[in-house]
Amino acid sequence: MDERISKYFQNELSEKERIELLKETLEDDKLKHEISTYQNLLALVTLTKDNMNRQAGQRSYQIFIRNQRNRKTRKFILISIGYAAAICLLVGMTWLIAQQNLTPETLQVAQQELFVPAGQRARITLPDGSTVWLNAGSTLSYPSAFGKERKIHLKGEAYFDVAQNPDKPFIVSTEHVHIKALGTQFNVHSYSHSGYTHTTLVSGAIRVYEPDAEESGKTLSPNQQLFYEQGTFRLVLSADKDQLLWKDGIYSFKKETLAEIIKKLELYYDVTIQVAHPDIFQYVYTGKFRQQDGVMEILRLIQKIHPYTISVQEDSKEITLSK
C-alpha cells in the first residue's frame, strides 16, 4: 500500500502533497481502492469492542439485522467483533472529477458516509484531526479533505471534540439547525424522527442557528444545553452530563417517564415498542444501562421496578408491553 495513504489520514502530508495524492486517486483505480480500504479499516477498528456473550450477540443479530438488509442504497460491511456482535458499517465513497485548477477550494474530493447500526457506537477521526463519537442509528457525511470551512452533515447523535483552527470554522449541519465551533467539545442529538434537535456544550463556545440566519442564532457557554423544536429555541442553563455517557457505552435515564425512555430505545435499537395499557407510560425511572445489554435486557431491568409483560415479534421487530 502507498505509504502516503497512512500519512494522509494522520495529517502528516503537506497541503501540496494531499492535493497531489487526491489528483492521482482520480486517475488510478488501484490507489482509489487502497484509500477506500484504509478508511474502512480505520472506522472499523474504532467501533466498540466490548465483550458480549455468544447468546446475546446472536439474539441481537437476529432481531436487528433484517432492517439493515433493507437499506438498498447503501453499501455495508458486515463483520463479527468479540463473540458474535453483529456490526454494519457504511462508508459511501463517491469520487468526483476535479475542476481545472486543483486547489483546496476547487478540488472535489471523496465524500464519505459512515452509518452506525442499531445497538452500536463508533468513533472516527476527521481529516482535520477532530474526533467524533457516533451513537446508534446515526449517519455522518464528511469530505476526505476540507476547504475554506470544515462542514459535515449529521443525522442522529454525535459527540464532537473539534481540533482548533481559527481560520476554518467547524460546522455541523443537521435537519433543522447548524452548529458552528472553532475548537470545542459538544454533543448534538438530531434524529430525523425525534422532531427536535438539542445541543450540549462541554467546553469552548458554539453558536446554534437556523440555515441562512446565523445572526439570530444562540451562543452557548459550557454546561449549557439548547433545544430547538418547531422554530423555537429553549436554553437550559445546567445540562445533565450523564446524558453524554452514551459515548462510553452507557445509556442514562434520570427521572424520565417510560414514554420518554421508549422513544429513545426505539431510536437506539431500531425497534417499535407498543404499550397495550397507556397508564404504563407514566411510570418514572432513574437508572443507567449498558448499551451492549440490548433493548430486551433494558426493558427486563425496568420491569423489575414496575412489573409488566413483554412480548416480542422478532420478524417485525415489534415489542409489546402490557400489564
N, C-alpha and C positions, 0 to 999 in steps of 0.2 A: 504493500500500500504506500502511496506517495506520502512521504514524511510531512509534507506541508499541510496535509489534512488535519492531523492531530494538533499542529501548531495553530491552524486556523481556528479550531474550536476552543483552544486555550488562550486565544487572543495574543499569540506570540508573533504574528505576521504584521508587517507594516501595512499601511493603507494601500500602498502601491502593490505589494505582494498579494494582498487579499483580492484586489481587483483583477490582477493577472491570473490568479487561480480560478476565479469565477469565469473569466473570459475563456480560459482553456476548457472549463467544465461544459460550457455551452456547445463546444465542438467535439468533445471527447466522451462518448457513452461510457467507457470503462471508468474514467475519472468520476463521472456523474454517479455511477453505481457505487463506487468506493465511498464517496462523500455521503450518499444516502445511507449506506450500510453503517458507517461510523456514527452518524447521527442517531440512527435507530438504536444502536448498542448503547450509546450514552444515555438515551432515555430509558432503556430497559433496565440498566443496572441501578438506576435511581428509584425504580419502583419499590414500594415497601416489601421487605423480605422477612416479615415477622413469621415465626414458626406457626404452622397450622397443622392440626392432626388430619389424617387422611380422610376420615369420615366427614368432617366439617368442610374440608375443601371440595370433596365430591358433591356434597349436598348443595353448597353454594354454586358450584359449576352447573349442576343440573337445573337449578331454578332460574339462573340469570343469563346463561349463555345464549338461550334462544333469542333473546332480544337483540343481542349483538349480531346475529346472523341476518337480521332484517335490515341492517344498515348497508343497503346495496351500493350507495355511492361512495363508500369508504373502504379503504384497504386496512385490514387488521393483521397484526402479528399475534398469534395465539401461542403462549408458552406456559410452562408449568414451573413455578418457583416454590422452593421448600418442598412440601409433600404433595400437595395437589391443588395449589392455589391457581385458579383459572384467571389469567391476565390477558386483556386485549389492549393492544396499543395501536393507535392510528398515527402514522406520520405521512401526511399527504405532501408529496413533492411535486410542485408544478414549476417546471423550468420554462422561462420566457426568453425571448430574443432581445438582446441589448439594443439600445438606440445608438446612433452614430458615435458620439464621443463617450468613452467609458469613464465616468466619474461616479463618485458615491451617490450623486443626486440623480444621474440618468441611468445608471446600471440597474436593470430589472433583475433582481436576484431570486433565489428559490424562496417560495412562500411555503412555509411548513405548518402543519397542523397536528397537534397532539391531543388525543382523546383518552380520558381515563374512565374505564368501565365501572359499573356498579360494584360497591364494596371494596374499592381500591383507592390508593392515592399515589401521586408521583411527584418527583422533584426534577426540575430541569434548569440548566444554566443557559441563559440567552447569550447572543453574540457579544453583548457589551459587558458581560460578567455578572449581570443581575441574576438572582436566583428566584425561582418561582416554585411554590408547592401547589399542586392541583388536587382538589378534592374529588370525590367520586362523581361520575356523570358530568365532568367538566371538559370543555374544549378550549384550547389555547391556539390562536393563529398568530404567527410571527414571521418576519423575514429572516433570512440567514445572515443579513448584514443591514445595519441601519443607515439611513441618510441623515438629513438635517434634524430629524426628530426620531425618537425611539417609540414607535407606536405599535401596539399589539391589540388583539381583539379577544375578549373573554366571554364565554358562555358557561356559567356555573360559579364555582367558588375557587379563589386562589389567594395565597399569601405571598406578597412580594417583598423581597429585600433588594432594593434598587441601588445599582452602582452609581456613584456620584459622577455627574458630568454637567456642570452649569451651562455649557453651550448647547446641550441636547436634552430638552425636557423629555421625560418618560411619560407616555400617555397610555392609559388603559381604556379602551373603548368597549362599552357594554351596550346592551339593547336600549337602555334609556339615557345613560349619562356617560361622560368622560371623566377620568380621574387623572390629574396632572401632578407629577412629582419630579424632583431633581435628584434627590438621594435620600431615601427614607424606607421605613418598613410599614406596611399596611395590609389589611385584608379586604377583599371585595367579595360580596355574596350577590350573585346576579343570575340565578337560574331562570330560564325562559318561562317556566310555568309557575314561578313563585309570585309573580305580579308586582314585585318590588325589588329595589337594589339597596343594600346598605354597605357602608364602608367604615372600617375601624382603623384609626391611625395609632400605630405603636410608637413611632419616633419620627422626627423631622416635621415636614409640613406637606400637605396636599391640598389641591383645590378640586372640588367636585362641581360639575356644571353640565347643563344640557348642551347637546351639539350646537355649535354656532351661537352660543350665549354664555361665553366664559365670564364676561363682565358681571353677570348676575348670579354667578355661582357662589359656593360657600367654601371658605378656607377652614380647615380643621387643625386643631392643636393636638399634641399627644394625649392619648387616652380618651379621645372623643370619638363618637360614632354618629354617622349621618345616614338617615333613612330617606329614600326617595320613592314616592308612590303616587301615581296619578298626577304628576306635575307639581307635587308639593314636597319641600324639604323639611325634615324634622331632625333637630340636633339633640343628641343625648350627651350630656356633659361628662359622664363617667361610664365608660364601656366595661362590660364584663369580659375580662381577658380569657376566662375559661372557655369562651366560645371559639377561641383560636386554637384550642388543644387538638382540633381535628388533624392538624398537620403532623402531630405526634401520634396519630392513630387513636385518638380518644374523642368520643362524642359526649359533650357535657350538656345536661339539661338542668336548669335551675328554676324551680317553681313554675314549670310550664304545664299547661293542660295536655291531656292525651291527644286532643285535637291538634295542638301545635306540634307535638312530637311526631305524630303520624305524618304530617305534611313533610317534615324533614326526612323521616325514614323513607318515604316514597321517593324523594329526590335522590337520597344517598344510595339506595339499593334498587331503584328502578322497579318497584312493585306497586300494586294497588292494594290498599288496606281499607276494607269495608267495615263499618260498625253497625251491627244489627240493632243495637239499643243505644239511642243518642245520649242518654244520661252518662254513659261511659266516657264520653268526650270530656266531661267536666272534671274528671279525676286529675289531681295536680301531683306532679312528681319532681323530685330533685335527685340527680344521680349522674354518674359517669360510666360510660360503656366503651369497651374496646371495639374499634371498627371491625377487626378481624373476626369477632364473635358472630357477626351476621345479624340480619334483621330478626330471624326467628328467636335467637337466644336473647336479644334485647327485649323482645315482647314477652318472653317467658320470665325474665327477671322482673319486669314491671308487673307482670301477672301475680307475682308473689305478694305484692302490696295490696292491690285491689283485684281479687280473683275474677277472671273472665275466661271464656272458652276460645281457643284458637283453632281454626280450621284452614287448611291450605289446599288450593287447587294449583298444582305445580305447572300444569300445561298452560294456564292463563296467567301465571304469576300473581294470583289474587289471594289475599289473606282476609279472612273474615273474623271479627271479634264479636262475641256475643256473651250474654250472661248465662 
